[in-house]
């Protein structure tokens, strides 16, 4: 069992007793005063005040958009000094907060923002991949090997080698004539 401030999206769960027996859900006005709803002898069988209060939450303006920022706990949520809503009728009614929003609107807004962020992230990834491809192409255009250019260079160097070989052969013949011609 976690304290309220320790509950996160990772560890939140439904009370297992309610999963096994939905009749343990406290739906009547005074059910919280008894261990089990069937022990409630103050309210009639048709008193669904708590269920009605839960249903009314859907249309109540609550400052849910500030959860995690200025509202850190359930106590803050219903503390008017912290901008929270006001509980009435022993917690069975929540007064709408003009600065709040409906829960449906909050979830729609959250899903919309998530969709926009997802599209933006996909666009950024696509742009980065295009930029990377462009950089790779630029790299290959600068440092890549062109077979035609290499063949032209190879022929050029071969001609230069042959020309140098001819010069060396000519100098060798000249030296041979000079050295051998002087000694005769």
Secondary structure, DSSP 8 states (H G I E B T S, - for coil): ---GGG--TTT----HHHHH-GGGS--STTGGGSSSGGG--SS-TT--HHHHHHHHGGGS-B-GGGBTTTB-SHHHHT-GGGT--EEETTTTEEE--TT-B-HHHHHHHHHHHHHHHHHHHHHHHHHHHHHHHHHHHHHHHHH---HHHHHHHHHHHHHHHHHHHHHHHHHHHHHHHHHHHHH-
